[in-house]
Amino acid sequence: MKGTKGKFSFGKLLYNDRFVMLFSVLLAFVIWINISLTSQETRYLTVTDIPVTLPELGNDLKFFGSEKQTAEVRISGNSLVVASVNNSDIYITAADTSEITAPGTYTVNLVPKKGSIKNDYNFDSTVRPSSIDVYVDRYAEKEINITDKIDVSSVQENNYAATTTLAKQTVTVKGAESIINSIAEADAEYSFKDPISETQTVEANIVLRDSNGDAVPLDYITMDTDTVSATVPILTLKTVSIVPHIVNAPDSFVYDSSYIKVEPSTIQIAVPKDVTDDISYISTADIDLSKINAANNKVSVELDVPSGIRNLNQVTSADVTFDFKNLGSKKIRLNKFSVINESENRKTTVSTKSIDITLVGAKDQLDKITASNITAVVDMGTKISFSGYGSVPLKISINSKFPFCWAYGDYEADVNVEDTSKNSDTSP
């Protein structure tokens, strides 16, 4: 019939398999909801892993060590409601904290509390555990210097472990005040399993210790870091000679250990591996050769240990003795003088006609030396603008045939310096 085309028929739906299946499921769900809500049957559920949340205290006191504690409690009620409750809907707290008025360890009883809109249920048991031990103290922070306690005893032969370098110098500790106050030092600790021969960088554990050297427990405190990067430089051991550094010596002078005794003669050092071949001796501070003669033949001088070299003997000075059993002295008169570094428009005339000098050196060389083997030089380099009469230091040079001879003392020559620019040609 034309009038009934497209007209909705509920009866036809009853012959549609999909509709019948969906309708059956929906009807069953509604019936289950109705039964659950009206059912008098009680369901029980144990809710576990509930965080313990303790209240604020007065007098600036705080609970420490309870943050990670959990408990459980059994609840009962309508099965649909109980099934929806989880550990975020309940919180566990202290039953009473009125007696906590000072730092110390306390036992607090725990009680459950409902913490959400899901509250149509009952607590069917006490909290398990029913009580916990807590530590109470005031909060404090402290910055502590890190002490190098790296065990460097395991080093291969002919090697030396130098001072360890820590990447971080301090550690910040936060937490219970009395525990922090008991900390005497923060030690960077590490032990090598095998002997080492090369520079090592390791992650050392930071261990807090009290005044007795015992480790401080970390139950109620935290550190901003529990490790520190530590570099242990490994140096090469060497025994080298101590060599005197001679100054104010003639150009011909050659150091001869048979005439000069050094005590101690050697020193043990530790050298970085990349420069070990470059270090063959350690010099002393300057020794002025012009001050050495038979009456003044021994000097004590500091050692000049280069930066980066470790002095293992802790020897800081050496006694240098000139052995005058084979040394002597000799007086010679000089009557020839040369002038160097004379300024432009300056004419220098040496007024001194002769001068007596004392030579010191090896006896066999002194026997052969004469005035002709010695040069006395007037150096005008320090008198650039000088004119008129004055005295100028003499530089004594000895022929290289006599390598272990020198002039004792300081000498000067009198000069007359004329300014030749004033004598330039002028018109009649």
Secondary structure, DSSP 8 states (H G I E B T S, - for coil): -GGGTT---HHHHTT-HHHHHHHHHHHHHHHHHHHHHH---EEEEEEEEEEB-----STTEEEES-TT-EEEEEEEEEHHHHHH--TTSEEEEES--TT--SSEEEEEEEEEEE-SS---EEE-S--BSSEEEEEEEEEEEEEEEEEEEEE---B-TTEEE---EES--EEEEEEEHHHHHT--EEEEEEE-SS-B-S-EEEEEEEEEE-TTS-B---TTEEES-SEEEEEE-EEEEEEEEEEEEEES--TT----TTTEEEES-EEEEEEETTTGGG--EEEEEEEEGGG-BTTB-EEEEEEE--TT-EESS---EEEEEE-TTSEEEEEEEE--EEEES--TTEEEEE----EEEEEEEEHHHHTT--GGGEEEEEEGGG-TT--EEEEEEEEEEE-TT-TTEEEES--EEEEEEEEGGGGS----
